[in-house]
Amino acid sequence: MRTTAYNPMTWFTDWMNYASEFSLTTSGALTESIQAAQIHANGVNKYLDEFNIPFEIALGAFNAREKEKMKAHSLQRTMKDHYELLLFNLQVAEKGSAGTFNIMNSFYVQKATAAFSAWMNTCFNQKGENIASFATQQRQLLEKVVYRYPEAIKAIRSEFGFHFDNGGYIKTAETDRFDLFQVLPTDKNVTVRTDGKPVIIIHPYVLGANILAFLPSENRSYVHAFANQGIPTYVRVIKDIHNTPAAQILTGEDDARDTRFFCEKVKALHGREVTLNGFCQGGFIALADILSGELDGLVDALITCVAPMDGSRSEALTEYMQHLPPRFRDLGYAVKSLPNGNQIVDGKVMSWVYKLKSMEREAPLFSLYRDLMMFDRPGGHFKPISKTAAAINHWLIYDRNDLPVDITQMSFDSYTIPVTAEGALPIKLFGRELNFKRLAAKNISFLICYAKMDDLVDEPCALAPLDFIDAEVTAFPKGHGSIATSWSDPSSACALHTRFGDNQRGPVRFQLDLDETVAKEV
């Protein structure tokens, strides 16, 4: 039997090659890890800054308001209130810390397993991912989230939202406070029916108008979902509040008067009464305008989408408010003064309050690791940055608008004072009681759309009118913005112009059926 002779030089050569390769691999991994650590630190600072900017604004408003309140309260009372506020802040911090720890634990357990496997492959020269490749992938993932993702979010601005100068809209009317634009179809094969039943869409003040024209070029736009069915579609847009003094001091009565003016113009153009369609806070405002009586003879239908009809029934926000000491349940903590002396509500502070309510999912480090996990895929095949993700984040980051104090007070009252047992809202317009039952008395067709996973306007809040009147209800999957983002796509499972689920009608289908019904009656 012949055996291969032992050759010390071959063994030594192989060992030297392995040692050289191992050294290069580990040094490369170390270099990549150092770069990744630097990018991670930049990411932490970036996400903390995004969270802290509205905090600093809120702190300034808080201090200014407290200087006034301390004059009206005893030192003992002030100390007690601030102690209760401290306990409340600790509760919020605890929720944020728990959520952050849980997501970091999930992320790093997964990464530790992959890193150990890569290290074993490196040590024993096995096939598969080595430690240098693993470190490179982690650096690339961090670069994608910390640098590339923000770039994509900024770049989507040219496609996201309304661009009233691109020829797709016609300015129809204006007041000192609002502009009214007709939305033209993006589908060039569609012609607007001039004798069709028109709809005026009211956007939420704080969330802005752009969410309603999410990505028109991608066929995902709430307003264009109406226009592309040939419906005469109009959107009412508030003018730039910082450059429009009349918008700064806008009241609920002003809103109703201007809405009446626009409805008169639209009715004259099309010879039909108008459907008023309010999204989120816009739905509550549209409801109040109708209940005021100012729109009698002009509006015969109402559609609300994820609208807080009785904010006091919002379970999550009510629980949050109940833990907040009564002294600090004051809209004045979000008010700021403009150079001309007018006061407005800071939209960044208002949106920050909603973040505090959901701190377990909105803490800055939670957001960082959520984004890392969103793009991460095995083997370094990262999920591409979609236009949808970029557009949603553009909306969340850049579309928080400052608000008129009086309009914000209307919503604030709705969230802190319940609707009465007789159906009266906690606010009045023109000194008149606003009661849900007036919709039935005026024979207003009413569709309520809500989102099943909405953590901002939950089901009891959206469906409050059903305690007092009959209304058609349509439930959409997903969360608060889904009707405008996911389901505005005409090819989606819950397309707005279709029936879906338990024969429920989307808002566009509801409008089309109203048009057909009136046409048959005529």
N, C-alpha and C positions, 0 to 999 in steps of 0.2 A: 504494500500500500504506500503510495507516494503522498507526501504532505508538502504544503507550500512553505518554503523557508521563511523564517521570521526576519524581516528587514527593518532594523531600527531607524534607518534614514527615512523610509516611507512613512512609518508612524510619526516621526518627528515633523515631517513635511505636512502631513495631514493635520497634526495638532497645531502647527503654526498657522496654517490656513484658517482653521477653525477659530483660533484665538484672534487672528487679525479681523476676520469677519464679525466675530462677536463684539470686538472692541468698536469697530465702525458702526455696527448696529446700535449698540447701547449709547455711544456718543451721539449718534444721530437722534436717537430717542430723547436723550437729555436735552439737546438743542431744541427739538420740537416742543418738549414739555415746558421749557423756559418761555418760549414764545407763546404757548397756549396759556400759561399762567399770567403773562402780561395782558393778553387779550381778555382773559377772564376778569382780571382786575378792572380793565376799562369797561367791560360789560356791566360789572357790579356798580361801578360809579355812574354809568349812563342810566341804568334802571332806577337807581336811587335818586338821581337828579330829577328824572321824569316824575317821580312820586313826590319829591320834596318841593318842587316849584310851587304847586298849588298849596302845599302846606305852609310855605313861607307867606304866600298871599293871605291865606286864611288866618295865620298868626297875627299879621298886621291888623286885619279887620277885627280880630278878636280883642286885641289889646285896646284898640280905639273904642270899641263898644263897651268893654269892661271899665274903662275910665269914666264913662257916663253912668254905668250901673252901680259902680261902687259908691257914688254920691247918694244913691237912693237906698242903699242897703247898709246895714250895720256891719262892722268888722267881723263880728261873730258869724253872722249869716254868710258873708262872703267867704270866710274860711271854710265853713261847712260845705257850701256849694262847690268850692274848688277842690275840696277833698273828695267829694262824690264824683267830680269830673275826673280826678286822678284815678279813682277806682274804675271808672268807665274806660279810660284810656288803657289801663292795664288789661282789662278784658279784651279790648280790641287788639292790643299787642299780642296777647296770648293766642287769640284766634289766628292772627297772622303768622306767629312763630310756629304754631302747630301745623298749619298748612304748608309752610315753607319746609319744615323738617321732613314732613311726609314725602313731598315731591323730591327733595334732595336725596332722601334715603332710597327712593325708587330708582332715581337716576344713577346714583353711585354704586348701588348693589349690582345693577346691570353692567356698569362699566368695570367694576372690580372683577367680575367673572370673566369678561372679555380680556381684561388686562392680564389676568393670571394665565389664561390660555395662551395669549401672545408671548408672555414671558417664558412659559414652558417650551413653546415652539422654538424660541430663540436659544434657550439654554441647551436643548437636545437636538438642535438643528433639524427640526421636524418641518414637514410641509404645513402650509397654512400661514396665517397672518403672524408676522413677528412684531416685536415690541416697538420697533421704529415705525412700521406701517401703522400700528395702532395709535401711536402718539401723533403721527401726521394727520390721521383722520380726526382726532380730537381737536387739533389746532384748526383744521379746515372747517369743522363744525362750528367752532366758536367764531371764526371769521365770518361765516355765513350769517350767524345770528346777530353778532355785534356790529358788523360793518355792511355786509351785502343786504341784509333785510331792511335796515333803515333807508338805504339808498333806493331800494325798490318801492318802499312806502312813499317816499317823496316823489319818485318818478311817476307813480300812478296818477298823480294829480291831473295830468292832461287828459285822462280817460274817465276819472271818477267825478260823479256829480254833475251839476248843471254848468253849462258853458253857454250862456245866453247870447253870446256873440258869434256862435258857429253856424247860424242859419237854421237851426232846428227849432226855433221858438219865435213867436210873434208877441211883442209887447202890446197888450190889448187895452190896458187901463192902468192908472196909478192914482194914489192919494199921497198925502204928505208922509205917510208911514209905510205903505206897501206898494209893490208892483204886482200886476197880474199878467202872466204870460200864458199864451196858448202853447201847448206842447204838440209839436207836429210828429207824425209817425216816422220812425226810423226805417220801417218797411216801405220801400218806394212803390210797392204794388198796392198799397192801401190808400184810399181817399177818405178824408174826413166827411162824414155825413152832416152837412150843414143844418139839416132838419132833425138831426138826432138829439137825444136827451143829453144835455151837457153835465159835466161834473167839475166842481172846483175842489181841488185838493189842498188841505191846510197842513203845513208841516209843523212839527214841534219847535217851540222857541229854542230850548236849550240844545237839542240835538241837531238843529239846523235843517236846511232843505236838502242838502246833497245826498242824504241817505235814500231819498225818494227817486233819485236818478243814479243808482248805484254804479252800474257799468253799462251804459246804453249800447256801446259798441259790441258788448258780449251778449246782448239781448237779455240783460238782467237789470231792469229798471221798472220800478213800481208805476211811475207816471206813464211810461211808454207802453206798459202792458195795457193801459186803457186806450192810448192814442193809436196803437197798432191794431186795434179792433174797429177803427173808424169812429170812435167816440169823440165828440168835441170835448177835449181835455184841457183844463186850465189849472195852473198852480199859483197860489198866492204866496209871495215871498216878501218877508220884512226887509226893509232897506237897512243899509249899514248903520248900526246903532251908534257907532262912534262919530259918524259924520252927519247924523240926522237927528237934530234935537227933538223933532216931533215923535220919533220912535223911542227916544229915551224916556219920555214922559207918557208913553202910550198907556191907556187905561182899558179896562174891559169894555166900557161903553164905546171907546174909539174903535176897538176891534169890531164890535157889532155894527157900528155905522159904516165902516169901510167895507165890511163883508156885504152889507146891504147894497152899497154902491156897486160893487163888483157883480153881485147877483142880478141887479137891474141891467147892467151892461150885457151880461151873458144871455139873460132871458130875451133881451131885445134882439140879439144877434141870431138866436136859434128858435125863438118863438116857443120855448118850452121852459117849464120850471126846472130849477137846478137841483142836482144831487150834491150835498155837501159831504165831503169825505175827509175826516181828520185822522192823522196818524199820531199815536202816542198822545202827548200833551195837546196836539192839535185837535184830537178828537174831543177832549174835554172842552176846549175853547169853542169848537163848532157846536157842540151840544148847548153850551151856555148861550151862544148867539141865537140859536133857534128858540130856546126856551124864553128868551127875553121878549119875544114877539116882534122884534125888528125885521125878521125875515118872512113874516106872514105873506103868503101870496107869491113868494119868490122861490121858496125851497119846499119840496114835497118828499124828500128822501134824505136819509142820513146813514152814512157808513162810518163806523169807527174801527180802527185797527190798533190793537194792543194799547187801548186808551184807558187811563185811570178814571173810571166813572165815579167811584167812591174810594179815594186814596186811603181812607182810614181802614179799609178792609184789606189793604196790602199787608199780608202777614209778616213778611220779612222786615219791611221798613217800619211797621208798627212796633214790632219787637225791639228793633234798634232804637226807636224814639222813646220807648218806655224805659229803656236803661239809661237814656240821657237825662241828666238832672233837668227839671222843669225850667230853671233859670236860663239854660242854654238852648232851649227850643225857640229860637228867635231868629227870624230871617235877617235881622240887622247885622248878624255876624258875617254875612256874605255881601253886604252892600259896600260899594265904593263910590267916591265922588269924582266927577269929571271936571276938567278945567273950567267949564261954563257954569259949574255949580249944581248941575243935575246929578242925581244919584241913579245908579244902575246896579244890578246884581251880577256879581262876577261868575261867569259860567264855569270857569276852571274850578272854583271852590265848590260849586254845586255838584259837578261831576265827581270831585274828590270825596264828597260826602257819600255818594253812592259806592265809591270804592271802599270806604271805611265799613259800610254796611256788609260788604262781602269780602272782608279782609282776608279770610282764609283762602280766597282765590285771586286776590288783587294785590297782595303784598309784593313789593318790588322784586325780591329774590325768587318768589314763587313764579312771577311772570317770566323771569330770565330762564329758569329751568323748564317751565312749560314750553317756551319757545324752542329750547334746545331739544326737548323730547319730541316736539312737533316735527322738526326737520330731520332728526336722527334716523338712520336706517342701517342695518347690518352691512358690513363690508364697505362702508364709505359711500354707498349709493344714496346720498341724501335726497330727501324729498325736495322737489323744485319749489321755488317761491311762486305761488299762484297769484294771479291777479286778484282773486277773491280775498285771500289773506292780506295782501298789500292794501286793497281798497278798504277793508274793514278797519285795519289799523290806522289808515290815513284818517278815516272818519273819527275813530276813537281819540287820536292824538291831536288832530288839527281842527276838528269841527265842533269845538265847544264854544258856544256863543254867549256873550253877555246878554242880560235880559232886562226888560223894563220891570221896575219894582212892583207896580200894581198887578201886572200879569202874573208875576211869580208869587205874589201874595194870594192870588186866587187859587193857584195850585197848592200852595202851602196850607191854606185853610182846608182844602179838600182832603189833604193827608192828615190833618190834625183834628178836624171836626167831622163827625159822620153825617150822612144824609139822614134826615128826620124820618120818623116812622110813617109819615104821610108822603114821603118821596121828595121833599124839598132839599135842594142843595144848600151847603153852608154859606153860599155867597149870593149876592143880589146884583142885578144890573139895572140901571135907571131906577133904582129903588124898588124894583119888582122882584117878587119871589120867583125862583126858578125851580119848577117841579117837573119830574120825569113824566108825570101823567099828562102834561100838555102835549107830548108827542102823540099820544093816542087821541086826545081831543082834536088835534089838528090833522089826524089821519096821515101822519108822517111814516112812510115805509122805513124800517130800521133794521140794519144788519150789523151785528156785533161780531168782529173777528178777534180772536185771541190766540196766543201761542201757549201750548201745553207746558213747555219748559221755561217759560218766562220768569226770571227771578227779579224783574223790575216791576212789571205790572202783572200780578198773578191772577188766576181765574176768578176768585171772589171779587177782586177789585174791578175787573173788566166787566163782569156780568151783573153788577149791582142793579142796573135798571130792571132786571127780570123780576125783582121783588114787587114791582109796581106796574109794569106794563108788559105786553107781549112783544117779543123781538125775535128775529131769526138769528141763530148763532152758528158760527163756523169756527171750528177748532183746527189750528195748524200745528204740525209737529215743530220741534226745535224751539229756539229762544226768541228774545224780544225783537231782533231785527230781521228774523228769517222771512217774514212776508215780503219785505222789500229786497232782500238779498237772494235767498234760495228760491222762493216760490214765485218770484217775478219772472223767472225763466219759463217761457211757454212750453218747454219740453219737460219740465219737472213733474214729479208725481202729484204735486198739489198746485198745478198751474192756476193762476188767478182767474182765467177765463173759463175754467172747467168746473164740473162737479166731481167730487172725490169723497173718499171715506164713506160715511153713511148718507150718501146723496146730498152732501153739503155743498153750498155754492160759494165760490170765491167772490171777492168784491167786484171784479170785472164781469163775471157771469151774472151777478145780481143786477148790475147796471144794465147789461144787455137785455136781460129779461124784463126789467122795468120799461125799457124802451119799446120792446115788442108788445108788452101789455098795453101801454098807452096808445101805441099805433093801432092795435086792434079795436080799442075803445073808440078811437076817432073814426 
